[in-house]
Amino acid sequence: MKSVVLVTGGAGGIGSAVCETLAKEGYDIVIHYFSSKEKAFSLCEKLKETYSVNCMCVQADVAKEEEVEAMFDAIEKELGGVDILVNNAAIDLPDMFHLKTAEQFRRVLDVNVVGAYNCSRRAYAHMKEKGFGRIMNIASTNGINTYYPMCFDYDASKAALISLTHDLAVQFSPAVNVNAIAPGFIGTEKELQGYDEEFLKEECDKILKKRYGRPEEVADLVSFLIKADYINNSIIRIDGGQLGSV
């Protein structure tokens, strides 16, 4: 029986690359989305037709426990349960510090951290029963040493996600490996949108490889970690040798 992979935020740049890479390798795919319904269903049809895998789309606000419960119930009814969870869903509400509200701050933390917790907690029961599981949290170098004042809440959420990774790895061992991937500047459509050439050049100059990364490179790392049984409780940077901002 094929392993089932749930990718939250699966219709976005990194998420869709992960879905396609793993479908190509024969995994059954669940694409979670919050508002990108058209993109999610289009990707799902592509994966089924191109790679002959099972694929389904599920909508949920991962920050809400009851919606996560309903999402997993639907997956278990159709595909039997989630064996591999990629906590990729995240939001960023960039604005200057003095303009950002506490409500905005909470929303970023709720989606980026509480959402990952909700999904991980719900996935664990099936993984424990099966004696196998993989959870990968898509963090960011923003949670380590690359900071931007206009997205301090995003930075804080990714630092919290890294801390959560360590705690879940201890809690879920030995059946489930929990790791975090910390991408640097990845050239998704969303990441590049709105930036001028001068800014992009400045950012690339901070990277030893002198280019921004590709979503497929992050997806390849996800694929590797599924197979890497002896890598657990680790934070793996994928940033081309990005220099920190402080």
C-alpha positions in Angstrom: 0.0 0.0 0.0 1.3 3.4 -0.9 2.2 6.0 1.8 -0.1 9.0 2.0 1.4 12.4 2.1 -0.4 15.5 3.4 1.1 18.8 2.3 -0.5 21.8 4.0 -0.5 24.9 1.8 0.0 22.4 -1.0 -1.1 24.7 -3.8 1.7 27.3 -3.2 5.2 27.5 -4.6 7.1 25.2 -2.3 4.0 23.1 -1.5 3.1 22.4 -5.1 6.8 21.4 -5.8 6.7 19.0 -2.9 3.4 17.5 -4.1 4.7 17.0 -7.6 8.1 15.6 -6.5 6.5 13.0 -4.2 3.8 12.1 -6.7 6.5 11.4 -9.2 8.0 9.0 -6.7 4.7 7.2 -6.3 3.3 8.6 -3.1 -0.5 9.3 -2.8 -1.0 13.0 -2.2 -3.4 15.1 -0.2 -3.3 18.8 -1.2 -4.5 21.1 1.6 -5.6 24.6 0.8 -7.2 27.5 2.6 -8.3 29.8 -0.2 -6.4 28.6 -3.4 -9.1 26.1 -4.5 -8.6 26.5 -8.2 -4.9 26.0 -8.0 -5.3 23.0 -5.7 -7.7 21.1 -7.9 -5.8 21.9 -11.0 -2.6 20.5 -9.5 -4.5 17.4 -8.2 -5.8 16.6 -11.7 -2.3 17.0 -13.1 -0.8 14.6 -10.5 -3.4 12.0 -11.1 -3.1 12.1 -14.9 0.7 12.4 -15.1 1.8 10.1 -12.3 -1.2 7.7 -11.8 -1.4 8.3 -8.1 -4.4 8.9 -5.8 -4.8 12.6 -5.0 -7.4 14.6 -3.1 -7.9 18.2 -2.1 -9.1 19.3 1.3 -9.9 22.8 2.5 -9.3 23.9 6.1 -8.1 26.7 8.3 -5.3 24.8 10.1 -5.4 27.2 13.0 -8.9 25.9 13.9 -8.8 22.5 15.6 -12.3 21.5 14.5 -11.4 22.1 10.9 -8.2 20.1 11.2 -10.2 17.2 12.7 -12.7 17.3 9.8 -9.8 17.4 7.3 -8.2 14.3 8.8 -11.5 12.5 9.0 -12.0 13.0 5.3 -8.5 11.8 4.5 -8.8 8.7 6.6 -12.2 7.9 5.0 -10.8 8.1 1.5 -7.1 7.1 1.8 -6.7 5.5 5.1 -4.6 8.0 7.0 -1.6 10.3 6.8 1.8 8.6 6.9 3.9 11.7 6.0 3.0 15.2 7.0 4.6 18.3 5.6 3.6 21.3 7.6 4.1 24.0 4.9 1.0 26.2 5.4 2.1 29.7 6.4 1.1 33.3 6.1 3.1 36.5 6.2 1.5 39.9 6.8 4.4 42.3 6.2 4.0 45.8 7.7 6.1 48.2 9.8 6.2 47.4 13.5 4.2 50.4 14.6 1.4 49.7 12.1 0.9 46.0 12.9 -1.9 45.0 15.3 -2.0 42.4 18.0 -4.7 40.7 16.0 -2.4 40.4 12.9 0.4 39.1 15.2 -1.9 36.4 16.6 -3.1 35.3 13.2 0.4 34.7 11.9 1.3 32.7 15.0 -2.0 30.8 14.8 -1.5 29.6 11.3 2.2 29.1 11.3 2.7 27.5 14.7 -0.7 26.4 16.1 -1.6 25.1 12.7 1.5 22.9 12.6 0.7 21.7 16.1 -2.9 20.9 15.3 -2.0 18.8 12.2 0.9 17.0 13.9 -1.1 16.1 17.0 -3.9 14.7 14.8 -1.6 12.8 12.5 0.3 11.2 15.3 -2.3 8.6 16.3 -2.3 6.9 12.9 1.5 7.1 12.6 2.0 5.6 16.1 -0.4 2.7 15.3 1.4 2.0 12.1 4.8 2.3 13.7 6.1 4.7 11.1 5.7 8.4 10.4 7.4 11.4 9.1 6.7 15.0 10.0 8.5 17.9 8.3 8.0 21.4 9.4 8.8 24.0 6.8 10.5 26.7 8.9 12.8 29.4 7.6 16.1 31.0 8.1 14.0 33.9 9.3 13.6 31.9 12.5 17.4 31.5 12.9 19.4 34.5 12.0 17.8 36.4 9.0 15.4 39.0 10.2 13.3 41.7 8.6 11.6 44.3 10.8 8.5 44.4 8.6 7.8 40.7 9.2 8.9 40.3 12.9 5.8 38.2 13.6 6.7 35.8 10.7 10.2 35.6 12.1 8.9 34.8 15.6 6.6 32.2 14.3 9.3 30.3 12.4 11.6 30.4 15.5 8.7 28.9 17.5 8.1 26.3 14.8 11.8 25.2 15.2 11.3 24.9 18.9 8.1 22.9 18.4 10.0 20.6 16.1 12.4 19.6 18.9 9.6 19.0 21.4 7.5 16.9 19.0 10.5 14.8 18.0 11.0 13.9 21.7 7.3 13.4 22.2 6.7 11.2 19.1 9.9 9.1 19.2 10.7 6.4 18.2 8.0 5.8 15.7 7.9 9.2 14.1 10.8 11.3 12.8 10.2 15.1 13.2 12.5 17.5 11.4 12.4 21.1 10.3 13.6 22.4 7.0 14.7 26.1 7.0 14.7 27.5 3.5 16.4 30.8 2.7 15.5 32.9 -0.3 13.5 30.6 -2.5 12.4 32.0 -5.8 8.7 31.3 -5.7 6.2 33.5 -7.5 5.0 34.9 -4.2 8.5 35.5 -2.9 9.6 37.4 -6.0 6.4 39.4 -6.4 6.8 43.1 -5.8 10.5 43.3 -5.5 12.7 45.3 -7.9 15.9 44.0 -9.5 18.1 46.0 -7.2 16.6 44.4 -4.1 16.9 40.9 -5.6 20.5 41.5 -6.5 21.2 42.7 -2.9 19.6 39.6 -1.5 21.5 37.3 -3.9 24.8 38.9 -2.9 24.2 37.7 0.6 24.1 34.1 -0.6 27.3 32.3 -1.2 25.8 30.5 -4.3 24.8 34.0 -5.6 21.3 32.9 -6.6 18.0 32.3 -4.9 16.8 28.7 -4.5 14.3 26.7 -6.5 11.1 25.2 -4.9 12.1 21.8 -6.4 15.3 21.9 -4.3 13.3 22.1 -1.1 11.1 19.3 -2.4 14.1 17.1 -3.0 15.1 17.6 0.6 11.7 16.6 1.8 11.9 13.5 -0.3 15.4 12.7 1.2 14.1 13.1 4.7 11.3 10.7 4.2 13.9 8.0 3.4 16.5 9.1 6.0 15.5 7.0 9.0 18.4 8.1 11.2 17.8 11.8 10.8 15.5 13.0 13.5 15.1 16.2 15.6 17.2 18.2 13.2 16.9 21.6 11.7 18.3 21.6 8.1 19.0 24.9 6.3 18.6 25.0 2.6 19.8 28.5 1.7 22.8 28.4 -0.6 25.0 29.6 2.2 23.0 32.6 3.1 24.7 35.1 5.4 22.6 36.3 8.3 21.3 39.8 8.6 22.6 40.4 12.1 
